[in-house]
């Protein structure tokens, strides 16, 4: 595999140097972030949430952290190797032997490909899995397994109206669901539901102590109180009158399109969700005519993000053309760190600008990477003519 990916001797040499530097810098940066995360987590420790559990919680977040760190580690590692090769005149020898800028850029793209796959693996498979484990460990110790919701009123989600018994075909109207707390991924406490007709008239309210997901798009409500509203015909439309009918039952099964995954999307930051979960939640928001701009930007950022390592290594290439007299390696590495930090800042900035300006989600997500890739090409063209 190594020979097939890098058939030429100079390619294997550059790849080995970059991968070794990348691994060392990634370990150093990860250790630093783990330390700071652990310091922040210690303030929440108590008799049930011990220091050991806090450290385990932080360790479970490492794969998600790696997704953010890998591009910066790749950039710093690439700059260090390129600058070191220039200082030792190794890159000059390769240029004399026939290595032009285009071939060097292609080599760096080949080196970046396995790292991009690593980012994709961490972002879509390992990251969401360990993030869920970390959340469960923390919740079990701090809140007896209850998910702490962002708002005092709980989490709200829009659903489609069905029959009078809560099941059957979709009808004209709308249904709003309010969740007080989520325990694990299959149990809800503090459940409320409001159903409206197509004229926004209130039809039914339901409250339940607990709700269980029983599969097939069905929820089982327990200790249910159902209130039905029927409008009494009157001549004054501005002051309508209603009759109410209250019914209490031990259990009630209702049909809904809201799944545990959709509720999880409400409770987890968009950048922590997988591409598939984001795609499903965006479709749900579209079908219910809700704003999905924030989630669409996060979706495209996660699609594009694995390829940012290609941009980072392209940014490192101009440093191979700088001579030793242009500055010590330490200054160049420091410049690489500043470039990496500025990229992350721009990435976050354009996400917020896209949200405020209602830009197309793809434009908001791809603009920072395109700017830095153009900057890399301009830098390569400039230094190669010096």
C-alpha positions as CSV (number, residue, x, y, z in Angstrom):
1,X,0.0,0.0,0.0
2,X,2.8,2.4,0.9
3,X,4.6,1.6,-2.3
4,X,1.5,2.1,-4.4
5,X,0.5,5.4,-2.8
6,X,4.1,6.8,-3.0
7,X,5.9,5.0,-5.8
8,X,8.8,7.5,-6.1
9,X,11.7,7.7,-3.5
10,X,11.3,11.4,-2.9
11,X,7.6,11.0,-2.3
12,X,8.2,8.4,0.4
13,X,10.8,10.5,2.0
14,X,8.7,13.7,2.1
15,X,5.6,11.6,3.3
16,X,7.6,10.0,6.1
17,X,8.9,13.3,7.3
18,X,5.5,15.0,7.3
19,X,3.7,12.0,8.9
20,X,6.2,11.9,11.7
21,X,6.0,15.6,12.4
22,X,2.2,15.5,12.1
23,X,1.9,12.7,14.6
24,X,4.2,14.5,17.1
25,X,2.5,17.9,16.8
26,X,-1.0,16.2,16.9
27,X,-0.1,14.4,20.2
28,X,1.3,17.7,21.7
29,X,-1.8,19.7,20.7
30,X,-4.2,17.0,21.8
31,X,-2.5,16.8,25.2
32,X,-2.8,20.5,25.6
33,X,-6.5,20.6,24.8
34,X,-7.2,17.6,27.1
35,X,-5.4,19.4,29.9
36,X,-7.5,22.6,29.5
37,X,-10.7,20.6,29.0
38,X,-10.0,18.7,32.2
39,X,-9.3,21.9,34.2
40,X,-12.7,23.2,33.0
41,X,-14.4,20.0,33.9
42,X,-13.0,19.7,37.4
43,X,-15.2,22.6,38.6
44,X,-18.3,20.4,38.2
45,X,-17.0,17.4,40.2
46,X,-18.8,16.4,43.4
47,X,-19.4,13.2,45.4
48,X,-21.1,11.4,42.4
49,X,-19.0,13.0,39.6
50,X,-15.5,12.1,40.7
51,X,-12.2,13.4,39.2
52,X,-11.7,10.0,37.5
53,X,-15.1,10.3,35.8
54,X,-14.4,13.8,34.8
55,X,-11.1,12.7,33.2
56,X,-12.9,9.8,31.4
57,X,-15.5,12.3,30.1
58,X,-12.7,14.5,28.7
59,X,-11.0,11.5,27.1
60,X,-14.2,10.4,25.4
61,X,-14.3,13.9,23.7
62,X,-10.8,13.5,22.2
63,X,-12.0,12.1,18.8
64,X,-14.2,15.2,18.3
65,X,-11.3,17.4,19.4
66,X,-9.1,15.7,16.9
67,X,-11.3,16.8,14.0
68,X,-10.6,20.4,15.0
69,X,-6.9,19.9,15.6
70,X,-5.8,17.7,12.7
71,X,-5.8,20.5,10.0
72,X,-3.7,22.8,12.3
73,X,-1.3,19.9,13.1
74,X,-1.0,19.1,9.4
75,X,-0.2,22.7,8.6
76,X,2.5,23.1,11.3
77,X,4.0,19.7,10.5
78,X,4.1,20.5,6.8
79,X,5.7,23.9,7.4
80,X,8.3,22.5,9.7
81,X,9.3,19.8,7.2
82,X,9.3,22.1,4.2
83,X,11.3,24.8,6.1
84,X,13.8,22.2,7.4
85,X,14.3,20.7,3.9
86,X,15.0,24.2,2.6
87,X,17.5,24.9,5.4
88,X,19.4,21.7,4.7
89,X,19.2,22.4,0.9
90,X,17.4,19.1,0.4
91,X,14.5,20.7,-1.4
92,X,17.0,22.6,-3.6
93,X,18.6,19.2,-4.6
94,X,15.1,17.9,-5.4
95,X,14.4,20.9,-7.6
96,X,17.7,20.4,-9.5
97,X,16.7,16.8,-10.0
98,X,13.5,17.8,-11.7
99,X,10.9,18.3,-9.0
100,X,8.8,21.3,-10.1
101,X,6.0,23.0,-8.2
102,X,3.2,21.1,-9.8
103,X,4.8,17.7,-8.9
104,X,5.5,18.9,-5.4
105,X,1.8,20.0,-5.0
106,X,0.5,16.7,-6.3
107,X,2.8,14.8,-3.8
108,X,1.4,16.9,-0.9
109,X,-2.2,16.2,-2.1
110,X,-1.4,12.4,-2.0
111,X,0.1,12.8,1.5
112,X,-3.1,14.7,2.6
113,X,-5.5,12.0,1.3
114,X,-5.0,9.5,4.2
115,X,-5.2,12.4,6.7
116,X,-8.5,13.5,5.1
117,X,-9.9,10.0,5.6
118,X,-8.8,10.1,9.2
119,X,-10.7,13.3,9.7
120,X,-13.8,11.7,8.0
121,X,-13.5,8.7,10.3
122,X,-13.3,10.8,13.4
123,X,-16.0,13.1,12.4
124,X,-18.6,10.6,11.2
125,X,-18.0,7.4,13.1
126,X,-15.8,7.6,16.2
127,X,-16.5,11.2,17.2
128,X,-20.3,11.0,17.5
129,X,-20.1,7.6,19.2
130,X,-17.6,8.7,21.9
131,X,-19.4,12.0,22.3
132,X,-22.5,10.1,23.2
133,X,-20.6,8.0,25.7
134,X,-19.1,11.1,27.2
135,X,-22.5,12.8,27.6
136,X,-24.0,9.7,29.2
137,X,-21.2,9.4,31.7
138,X,-21.6,13.0,32.7
139,X,-25.4,13.0,32.8
140,X,-25.5,9.8,34.8
141,X,-23.2,11.3,37.5
142,X,-24.6,14.8,37.6
143,X,-28.3,14.7,36.7
144,X,-29.2,11.0,37.3
145,X,-29.2,10.4,33.5
146,X,-31.4,13.4,32.6
147,X,-30.4,15.6,29.7
148,X,-30.1,19.2,30.8
149,X,-32.0,21.3,28.2
150,X,-31.0,24.7,27.1
151,X,-34.4,26.5,27.8
152,X,-36.5,26.4,31.0
153,X,-39.5,25.5,28.9
154,X,-37.7,22.4,27.5
155,X,-37.1,21.6,23.8
156,X,-39.8,22.3,21.2
157,X,-40.1,20.4,17.9
158,X,-42.7,20.6,15.1
159,X,-44.6,17.6,13.8
160,X,-47.4,16.7,11.4
161,X,-51.0,16.4,12.5
162,X,-52.7,13.0,12.4
163,X,-56.0,11.5,13.4
164,X,-58.0,12.3,16.5
165,X,-56.4,9.3,18.3
166,X,-52.9,10.5,17.4
167,X,-52.4,7.9,14.7
168,X,-53.3,7.4,11.0
169,X,-52.7,9.4,7.9
170,X,-51.3,13.0,7.9
171,X,-54.0,15.6,7.9
172,X,-54.1,19.4,7.3
173,X,-52.9,21.1,10.5
174,X,-49.9,21.1,12.7
175,X,-48.6,19.5,16.0
176,X,-46.1,20.9,18.4
177,X,-44.2,18.7,20.9
178,X,-42.5,19.9,24.0
179,X,-39.9,17.8,25.8
180,X,-39.0,18.5,29.4
181,X,-36.0,16.2,29.7
182,X,-34.5,13.2,27.9
183,X,-33.1,10.3,29.8
184,X,-30.7,8.1,27.8
185,X,-32.0,8.0,24.2
186,X,-35.4,6.2,24.7
187,X,-37.2,7.9,27.6
188,X,-38.8,11.4,27.9
189,X,-40.1,13.1,31.0
190,X,-42.3,16.2,31.1
191,X,-44.1,15.7,27.8
192,X,-46.6,18.1,26.3
193,X,-48.3,18.1,22.9
194,X,-50.5,20.7,21.1
195,X,-52.5,20.0,18.0
196,X,-54.0,22.7,15.7
197,X,-56.2,22.5,12.6
198,X,-55.4,24.3,9.3
199,X,-57.0,27.5,10.7
200,X,-54.7,27.4,13.7
201,X,-57.5,26.5,16.0
202,X,-56.5,24.5,19.1
203,X,-57.9,20.9,18.9
204,X,-56.2,18.8,21.5
205,X,-53.6,19.1,24.2
206,X,-51.9,16.1,25.7
207,X,-49.6,15.8,28.7
208,X,-47.7,12.7,29.9
209,X,-45.4,11.9,32.8
210,X,-43.1,9.7,30.6
211,X,-42.8,8.7,27.0
212,X,-41.1,5.7,25.5
213,X,-40.0,5.1,22.0
214,X,-41.4,1.7,20.9
215,X,-40.1,1.7,17.3
216,X,-41.9,2.1,13.9
217,X,-42.5,5.8,14.5
218,X,-44.6,5.1,17.6
219,X,-44.4,6.7,21.0
220,X,-46.0,5.2,24.1
221,X,-47.3,7.9,26.5
222,X,-47.9,7.0,30.1
223,X,-50.1,8.7,32.7
224,X,-51.8,10.8,30.0
225,X,-54.1,13.7,30.4
226,X,-55.9,14.6,27.1
227,X,-58.0,17.8,26.7
228,X,-60.2,18.3,23.6
229,X,-61.5,21.7,22.6
230,X,-64.8,22.1,20.5
231,X,-65.8,25.5,19.3
232,X,-69.5,26.5,19.9
233,X,-71.1,28.2,17.0
234,X,-71.7,31.9,17.8
235,X,-72.2,35.1,15.9
236,X,-69.1,36.8,17.3
237,X,-65.9,35.5,15.7
238,X,-63.8,37.7,17.9
239,X,-65.1,36.1,21.1
240,X,-65.5,32.4,20.4
241,X,-66.7,29.9,23.0
242,X,-65.4,26.4,23.5
243,X,-66.4,23.3,25.3
244,X,-63.7,21.1,26.8
245,X,-63.5,17.4,27.3
246,X,-60.8,16.0,29.6
247,X,-59.8,12.3,29.5
248,X,-57.2,10.5,31.5
249,X,-55.6,7.2,30.5
250,X,-52.8,5.1,31.7
251,X,-51.2,4.6,28.3
252,X,-51.7,6.0,24.8
253,X,-49.8,5.2,21.6
254,X,-49.3,7.9,19.1
255,X,-47.7,8.0,15.7
256,X,-45.0,10.6,14.9
257,X,-42.2,11.4,12.5
258,X,-40.0,12.6,15.4
259,X,-37.3,10.1,16.2
260,X,-34.8,9.9,19.0
261,X,-32.2,11.0,16.5
262,X,-34.2,14.2,15.7
263,X,-34.5,14.9,19.4
264,X,-30.7,14.3,19.8
265,X,-30.2,16.9,17.0
266,X,-32.0,19.4,19.2
267,X,-29.9,18.6,22.3
268,X,-26.4,18.4,20.6
269,X,-24.5,21.2,18.9
270,X,-24.8,21.0,15.1
271,X,-21.0,20.6,14.7
272,X,-21.1,17.5,16.9
273,X,-23.7,15.7,14.8
274,X,-22.8,13.4,11.9
275,X,-23.4,14.3,8.3
276,X,-26.3,11.7,8.1
277,X,-28.0,13.0,11.3
278,X,-27.7,16.6,10.0
279,X,-29.1,15.6,6.6
280,X,-32.1,13.9,8.2
281,X,-32.8,16.8,10.6
282,X,-32.5,19.3,7.7
283,X,-35.1,17.3,5.8
284,X,-37.4,17.3,8.8
285,X,-37.1,21.1,9.1
286,X,-37.8,21.6,5.4
287,X,-40.9,19.4,5.5
288,X,-42.2,21.4,8.4
289,X,-41.3,24.7,6.8
290,X,-38.9,25.7,9.5
291,X,-35.6,27.6,9.3
292,X,-32.7,25.2,8.7
293,X,-29.9,27.7,7.7
294,X,-27.8,27.0,10.8
295,X,-27.9,23.3,10.2
296,X,-27.3,23.5,6.5
297,X,-24.1,25.5,7.1
298,X,-22.9,22.9,9.6
299,X,-23.8,20.2,7.1
300,X,-21.6,21.7,4.3
301,X,-18.8,22.6,6.7
302,X,-18.6,18.9,7.8
303,X,-18.7,17.8,4.2
304,X,-15.9,20.2,3.2
305,X,-13.8,20.0,6.4
306,X,-11.9,16.8,5.7
307,X,-10.5,18.4,2.5
308,X,-9.1,21.4,4.4
309,X,-6.0,19.4,5.1
310,X,-5.2,19.6,1.4
311,X,-5.4,23.4,1.7
312,X,-3.2,23.4,4.8
313,X,-0.4,21.3,3.1
314,X,-0.7,23.6,0.0
315,X,0.0,26.5,2.4
316,X,3.1,24.8,3.7
317,X,4.7,24.3,0.2
318,X,5.9,28.0,-0.2
319,X,8.1,27.6,2.9
320,X,10.2,25.1,1.0
321,X,11.3,27.8,-1.4
322,X,12.4,30.3,1.3
323,X,16.1,30.3,2.0
324,X,17.7,30.0,5.5
325,X,18.5,33.7,5.4
326,X,14.8,34.5,5.1
327,X,14.3,33.5,8.8
328,X,14.8,30.7,11.2
329,X,12.6,27.6,11.3
330,X,11.0,28.7,14.6
331,X,9.7,31.9,13.0
332,X,8.2,29.9,10.1
333,X,6.5,27.4,12.4
334,X,5.1,30.3,14.4
335,X,3.8,31.7,11.2
336,X,2.2,28.4,10.5
337,X,0.5,28.4,13.9
338,X,-0.9,31.9,13.2
339,X,-2.2,30.8,9.7
340,X,-3.9,27.8,11.3
341,X,-5.6,29.9,14.0
342,X,-6.6,32.5,11.5
343,X,-8.2,29.8,9.3
344,X,-10.3,28.6,12.2
345,X,-11.3,32.1,13.0
346,X,-12.3,32.8,9.4
347,X,-14.2,29.5,9.3
348,X,-16.3,30.5,12.4
349,X,-16.7,34.1,11.2
350,X,-18.1,33.1,7.8
351,X,-20.5,30.7,9.4
352,X,-22.0,33.6,11.5
353,X,-21.9,36.0,8.5
354,X,-23.7,33.4,6.4
355,X,-26.3,33.0,9.0
356,X,-26.9,36.7,9.5
357,X,-26.8,37.5,5.8
358,X,-28.8,34.5,4.7
359,X,-26.1,33.4,2.2
360,X,-26.3,30.1,0.5
361,X,-25.1,27.5,3.0
362,X,-22.5,26.1,0.6
363,X,-21.0,29.5,-0.1
364,X,-20.7,30.2,3.7
365,X,-19.0,26.8,4.2
366,X,-16.6,26.8,1.3
367,X,-15.5,30.5,1.2
368,X,-12.7,30.3,3.9
369,X,-11.2,27.2,2.4
370,X,-11.2,28.8,-1.1
371,X,-9.6,32.0,0.2
372,X,-6.8,30.1,1.8
373,X,-6.3,27.8,-1.2
374,X,-6.0,30.9,-3.5
375,X,-3.6,32.3,-0.9
376,X,-1.5,29.1,-1.1
377,X,-1.4,29.2,-4.9
378,X,-0.4,32.9,-4.9
379,X,2.3,32.1,-2.4
380,X,3.6,29.1,-4.4
381,X,3.7,31.2,-7.6
382,X,5.5,34.1,-5.9
383,X,8.2,32.1,-4.2
384,X,8.8,29.8,-7.2
385,X,9.8,32.9,-9.2
386,X,12.2,34.3,-6.6
